Amino acid sequence: MSISTLSVMVVEDHGFQRRMALRLLAELGVARVFDAADGEGALRLLEEVPPPDVILVDLDMPGMDGIEFIDHVAQRRLARSVAVVSALDPALLNTVQTMARAYGLRVLGNIEKPLTQAKLLQALQGYEHALQAEAAEEPVEVTPELLRQALDAGEIGPWFQPQVEFGNGKPVGVEALARWRRSDGRVVRPQHFVPVMEREGLLDRLTDHMISEGCRWKRGWDREGLRLNLSINVSPATLADSGAADRFQHLVREAGVEPEEVVLEITETSLMADAARGLGVLARLRLKGFGLSIDDFGTGYSSLAQLSQIPFTELKIDQGFVSGAKGQPRKRAVIEASLDLARKLGLDVVAEGVETVEDWQMLAELGCGMAQGHLIAEPVPGEDLPAVLGRWRRPE
């Protein structure tokens, strides 16, 4: 899709700012443009025209402010995406964006005033990139029987995303991420099949397979002189099984790997059905030498309680805090506090979602230990990992 084919609505009460936005859109070749001076007028117009691809909206408007307007747009599905044009407090803007995403509205971010052609172009290109990403995520039929067949056929297994040290850029680990590589060549991401597996009681089987296959690949890289720790996600349902610790130890040693080389990631927002048993399993896993990582740290409400109860060895900073943190003081403050806490508790730290050189430089300045994200590499099949790491170069 070309930017010139987009339909865009401008909602801005300031006449000069609105005319400026319309002029810049025209200069970019956008022909289908609508405008309104307030939220009420914009809603009336949206009832008469096809849903625009992008709405550019100011927040501080008389009458219906931009926040209430976005709420209406999101709940009534009156547009495909929204970008906030404002110079207000970044914390407030972040809250509004989070609200819109929670309603399922595509959010292109914040465009800081004064509006320029470069800022506007970047936002509209973001819409194109979002469409491309969604096109790659076309719906796929997922049934319990298809998943069982896929597991039997070995179609579901680990892909690997590298983790590297900030200090010298050295690759030190990989996270194993489940992918379904179908017989027709399509690759299905876990959010499309893991919920079905959870409902059908297949997560234990998937976890065991991920451990076995992940360790098999790791052992192969070891023989080639590529020594990497292996991180694997573990579900709360698995941790409710009192035999999990012994089973995991058997699986890794059967593959020729020691538990000390494997980190098990537990999402902090997960709730255990049987807390006593879950804590016992985690304690036994740690006793056997496995590393324990608290994943998506800071996204739940029990972070400190989890850290006080469970013998974690690693903390993973959620990508939601990393993205845009360089220009958002509150996100940066969360990262700084997490790093300080980790240092005091003697935990290793991995920052997820490192996608830009700016992300890398900020986290390096703050003293973060390891990075994971698309700047280094996207998840790849095991056979491609050595070549991917061979091309990796630490940002200067």
PAKOLSE-543207 format. One line per 5 residues: their letters; for each residue z, x, y of C-alpha. Coordinates in Angstrom, 1 decimal. Layout:
# residues N
a) Z X Y  ... $
This chain:
# residues 396
msist) 0.0 0.0 0.0  -1.0 1.3 3.5  1.4 0.9 6.4  -1.4 -1.0 8.3  -1.2 -3.8 5.7 $
lsvmv) 2.5 -4.4 6.2  3.8 -7.5 8.0  6.7 -6.7 10.3  9.1 -8.8 12.4  11.0 -7.4 15.4 $
vedhg) 14.3 -9.2 16.3  15.6 -7.7 19.6  17.1 -9.5 22.6  16.3 -6.7 25.1  12.8 -7.3 26.4 $
fqrrm) 11.9 -3.7 27.1  13.1 -2.6 23.7  11.2 -5.4 22.0  8.0 -4.6 23.8  8.4 -0.9 23.0 $
alrll) 8.8 -1.7 19.3  5.7 -3.9 19.3  3.7 -1.1 21.1  4.8 1.5 18.6  3.9 -0.7 15.6 $
aelgv) 0.4 -1.3 17.1  0.0 2.5 17.5  0.8 2.9 13.8  -1.9 0.4 13.0  0.4 -2.5 11.9 $
arvfd) -1.5 -5.7 12.7  0.7 -8.5 11.4  3.6 -8.4 13.7  6.1 -11.2 14.7  8.9 -11.0 17.2 $
aadge) 11.9 -13.0 18.4  14.5 -12.5 21.1  17.5 -13.8 19.1  18.7 -14.6 15.6  18.2 -18.4 15.9 $
galrl) 14.6 -18.0 17.1  13.9 -15.5 14.3  15.2 -17.9 11.6  13.0 -20.8 13.0  10.0 -18.5 13.0 $
leevp) 10.7 -17.3 9.4  10.6 -20.9 8.2  7.0 -21.1 9.5  5.5 -17.8 8.3  5.3 -16.0 5.0 $
ppdvi) 8.2 -13.7 4.3  7.5 -10.4 6.2  7.7 -7.1 4.4  10.0 -5.6 6.9  12.4 -7.0 9.6 $
lvdld) 13.6 -4.6 12.3  16.8 -6.1 13.7  19.2 -5.2 16.4  22.9 -6.0 15.7  24.4 -6.6 19.1 $
mpgmd) 22.6 -9.8 20.2  24.0 -12.8 22.1  24.5 -16.1 20.1  23.8 -15.2 16.5  24.3 -11.5 16.2 $
giefi) 22.3 -9.3 13.8  25.0 -9.3 11.1  25.0 -13.1 10.8  21.2 -13.1 10.9  20.9 -10.6 8.1 $
dhvaq) 23.3 -12.7 6.1  21.0 -15.7 6.5  17.9 -13.6 5.6  19.5 -12.1 2.5  20.9 -15.3 1.1 $
rrlar) 17.8 -17.4 1.8  15.3 -14.6 0.7  13.4 -14.8 4.0  12.1 -11.2 4.0  11.4 -8.4 1.5 $
svavv) 13.4 -5.7 3.4  15.4 -5.0 6.5  16.0 -2.0 8.8  18.8 -2.0 11.4  17.8 -0.7 14.8 $
saldp) 21.0 0.2 16.6  23.1 2.9 18.2  26.4 1.4 17.1  29.2 3.0 15.1  27.7 4.5 11.8 $
allnt) 30.6 3.1 9.8  29.8 -0.4 11.0  26.1 0.1 10.2  26.9 1.3 6.8  29.0 -1.8 6.1 $
vqtma) 26.1 -4.0 7.2  23.7 -2.2 4.9  26.1 -2.4 2.0  26.5 -6.2 2.6  22.7 -6.7 2.6 $
raygl) 22.2 -4.7 -0.6  25.0 -6.7 -2.3  22.9 -9.8 -1.6  19.9 -8.1 -3.3  18.0 -7.4 0.0 $
rvlgn) 16.1 -4.1 0.1  17.6 -2.0 2.9  15.5 0.7 4.6  18.5 2.2 6.5  19.3 2.5 10.2 $
iekpl) 16.9 3.5 12.9  18.9 5.0 15.8  17.9 3.9 19.3  15.9 4.8 21.3  13.1 3.9 18.9 $
tqakl) 10.3 6.4 18.5  7.1 6.4 16.5  8.4 9.1 14.1  11.6 7.1 13.4  9.6 3.9 12.8 $
lqalq) 7.1 5.7 10.6  9.9 7.1 8.4  11.4 3.6 7.9  8.1 2.0 7.0  7.3 4.8 4.6 $
gyeha) 10.6 4.1 3.0  9.4 0.6 2.2  6.3 2.1 0.5  8.5 4.5 -1.5  10.7 1.6 -2.6 $
lqaea) 7.7 -0.4 -3.8  6.4 2.6 -5.8  9.9 3.0 -7.4  10.0 -0.7 -8.3  6.5 -0.6 -9.7 $
aeepv) 7.6 2.2 -12.1  10.4 -0.2 -13.2  8.3 -3.1 -14.4  10.3 -5.6 -16.5  10.3 -4.8 -20.2 $
evtpe) 11.3 -7.1 -23.1  14.7 -6.1 -24.4  16.1 -7.8 -27.4  18.8 -6.8 -29.8  16.3 -6.5 -32.6 $
llrqa) 14.0 -4.3 -30.6  16.9 -2.0 -29.6  18.0 -1.6 -33.2  14.4 -0.8 -34.2  14.2 1.7 -31.3 $
ldage) 17.4 3.4 -32.4  16.2 3.6 -36.0  12.9 5.1 -34.9  14.5 7.7 -32.7  12.9 6.2 -29.5 $
igpwf) 16.2 6.1 -27.6  17.8 9.5 -26.9  18.9 12.0 -24.2  17.0 13.3 -21.3  18.7 16.0 -19.3 $
qpqve) 19.4 16.6 -15.6  20.6 20.1 -14.6  23.8 21.0 -12.8  23.8 24.2 -10.8  26.3 26.2 -8.9 $
fgngk) 26.2 26.1 -5.1  27.3 29.8 -4.8  24.3 31.3 -6.5  22.1 28.4 -7.7  22.7 29.3 -11.4 $
pvgve) 22.2 26.5 -13.9  25.5 25.9 -15.7  25.2 22.5 -17.3  23.2 19.4 -18.0  24.0 15.7 -18.1 $
alarw) 22.5 13.8 -21.0  21.1 10.5 -19.8  19.8 7.8 -22.2  16.1 7.0 -22.1  14.0 4.7 -24.2 $
rrsdg) 10.6 6.3 -24.8  8.6 3.4 -26.3  5.7 3.7 -28.7  3.4 2.6 -25.9  4.4 5.6 -23.8 $
rvvrp) 6.6 3.7 -21.3  10.0 5.2 -20.5  12.8 2.6 -20.0  15.9 3.5 -18.0  19.4 2.7 -19.3 $
qhfvp) 20.1 -0.1 -16.8  17.5 -2.2 -18.6  18.9 -1.8 -22.2  22.5 -0.6 -22.1  23.9 -4.0 -21.0 $
vmere) 22.2 -5.6 -24.1  23.6 -2.9 -26.3  27.1 -3.5 -24.9  26.8 -7.2 -25.7  25.6 -6.5 -29.2 $
glldr) 28.2 -3.9 -30.1  25.7 -1.0 -30.2  27.3 1.3 -27.7  29.3 3.3 -30.3  26.1 4.0 -32.2 $
ltdhm) 24.3 5.0 -29.0  27.1 7.3 -27.9  27.2 9.1 -31.3  23.5 9.5 -31.2  23.6 10.9 -27.7 $
isegc) 26.3 13.4 -28.7  24.5 14.5 -31.8  21.1 14.9 -30.2  22.5 16.4 -27.0  24.3 19.0 -29.0 $
rwkrg) 21.2 19.7 -31.1  19.2 20.5 -27.9  22.1 22.5 -26.5  22.3 24.6 -29.6  18.5 25.3 -29.4 $
wdreg) 18.9 26.4 -25.7  21.8 28.6 -26.7  19.6 30.5 -29.2  17.1 31.1 -26.4  19.8 32.6 -24.2 $
lrlnl) 20.1 29.5 -22.0  23.9 28.7 -22.1  24.6 25.3 -20.6  27.6 23.0 -20.8  26.7 19.4 -21.9 $
sinvs) 28.0 16.3 -20.1  27.8 12.9 -21.8  28.8 9.4 -20.6  31.3 7.6 -22.7  31.9 3.9 -22.5 $
patla) 35.3 2.2 -22.3  34.5 0.3 -25.5  34.1 3.6 -27.3  37.5 4.8 -26.0  39.2 1.8 -27.5 $
dsgaa) 38.4 3.2 -30.9  41.3 5.3 -32.1  39.1 7.3 -34.3  36.7 8.4 -31.5  38.4 11.8 -30.9 $
drfqh) 38.0 12.9 -34.5  34.5 11.5 -34.8  33.3 13.3 -31.6  34.8 16.6 -32.7  33.0 16.3 -36.1 $
lvrea) 29.7 15.5 -34.4  29.7 18.4 -32.0  30.9 21.0 -34.6  28.3 19.7 -37.1  25.7 20.6 -34.5 $
gvepe) 27.1 24.1 -34.1  28.7 23.4 -30.7  32.4 23.7 -29.7  34.2 20.9 -27.9  35.0 23.2 -25.0 $
evvle) 31.3 23.2 -24.2  31.1 19.4 -23.9  32.3 17.3 -21.0  32.8 13.5 -21.5  32.2 11.5 -18.4 $
itets) 34.3 8.3 -17.8  33.5 6.0 -15.0  36.6 5.3 -12.9  35.8 1.7 -12.3  35.8 1.0 -16.1 $
lmada) 38.8 -1.1 -17.3  40.2 -0.4 -20.7  41.0 -3.5 -22.9  43.8 -1.5 -24.5  45.2 0.9 -21.9 $
arglg) 47.7 2.5 -24.2  45.1 3.2 -26.9  42.5 4.4 -24.4  44.9 6.9 -22.8  45.8 8.1 -26.3 $
vlarl) 42.2 8.7 -27.2  41.6 10.6 -23.9  44.6 12.7 -24.5  43.5 13.6 -28.0  40.0 14.4 -26.8 $
rlkgf) 41.5 16.8 -24.3  43.8 18.3 -26.9  40.7 19.0 -29.1  39.1 20.9 -26.2  36.7 18.4 -24.7 $
glsid) 36.4 18.4 -20.9  37.0 15.1 -19.2  35.1 14.1 -16.0  36.0 11.2 -13.7  32.6 9.9 -12.8 $
dfgtg) 31.5 8.1 -9.6  34.8 9.1 -8.0  35.8 7.1 -5.0  33.8 3.9 -5.8  36.8 2.0 -7.3 $
yssla) 40.2 1.2 -6.2  42.2 3.1 -8.8  41.0 6.7 -8.2  44.4 8.3 -7.6  46.1 6.3 -10.4 $
qlsqi) 43.4 7.5 -12.8  43.9 11.1 -11.7  47.6 10.8 -12.2  47.4 9.3 -15.7  44.5 11.1 -17.4 $
pftel) 44.1 14.9 -17.9  40.7 15.2 -16.2  39.1 18.6 -15.8  36.3 17.6 -13.5  35.6 15.2 -10.6 $
kidqg) 32.1 13.9 -9.8  31.5 12.8 -6.3  29.4 9.6 -6.3  25.8 9.9 -4.9  26.6 7.0 -2.5 $
fvsga) 28.9 9.3 -0.6  26.5 12.3 -0.7  23.4 10.3 0.6  23.3 10.5 4.4  26.8 12.2 4.7 $
kgqpr) 25.5 14.8 7.0  25.0 12.2 9.7  27.8 9.9 8.8  31.3 11.3 9.6  33.2 8.8 7.3 $
kravi) 31.1 9.7 4.2  31.6 13.4 5.0  35.4 12.8 5.4  35.5 11.2 1.9  33.7 14.2 0.5 $
easld) 36.1 16.6 2.3  39.1 14.7 1.0  37.8 14.6 -2.5  37.1 18.4 -2.5  40.6 19.1 -1.1 $
larkl) 42.2 16.9 -3.8  40.2 18.5 -6.5  41.2 22.0 -5.4  44.9 21.0 -5.4  44.6 19.6 -8.9 $
gldvv) 42.5 22.5 -10.2  39.5 20.3 -11.0  35.8 21.4 -11.1  33.6 19.3 -8.8  30.0 18.1 -9.2 $
aegve) 28.2 16.3 -6.4  25.7 13.8 -7.7  22.6 12.6 -5.8  21.8 15.9 -4.0  18.3 15.1 -2.9 $
tvedw) 17.6 17.1 0.3  18.2 20.6 1.5  20.5 19.1 4.2  22.6 17.6 1.4  22.8 21.0 -0.3 $
qmlae) 23.7 22.9 2.9  26.4 20.4 3.9  28.1 20.5 0.4  27.8 24.3 0.2  29.5 24.6 3.6 $
lgcgm) 32.3 22.3 2.4  32.9 24.5 -0.7  31.6 22.1 -3.4  31.3 23.8 -6.8  28.2 22.2 -8.5 $
aqghl) 25.2 20.1 -7.6  23.2 17.6 -9.5  20.2 15.6 -8.2  16.5 15.3 -7.6  16.5 18.4 -5.3 $
iaepv) 17.2 20.5 -8.4  15.3 18.3 -10.9  14.9 14.8 -12.2  16.0 14.0 -15.7  13.5 15.5 -18.2 $
pgedl) 13.1 15.5 -22.0  14.8 18.4 -23.7  11.5 20.3 -24.4  10.8 20.4 -20.7  14.1 21.7 -19.5 $
pavlg) 13.6 25.5 -19.8  10.4 25.3 -17.7  12.0 23.0 -15.1  14.9 25.5 -14.7  12.4 28.4 -14.6 $
rwrrp) 10.9 26.8 -11.5  14.2 26.1 -9.8  15.0 28.1 -6.7  18.2 27.8 -4.7  17.7 26.6 -1.1 $
e) 18.3 29.3 1.6 $
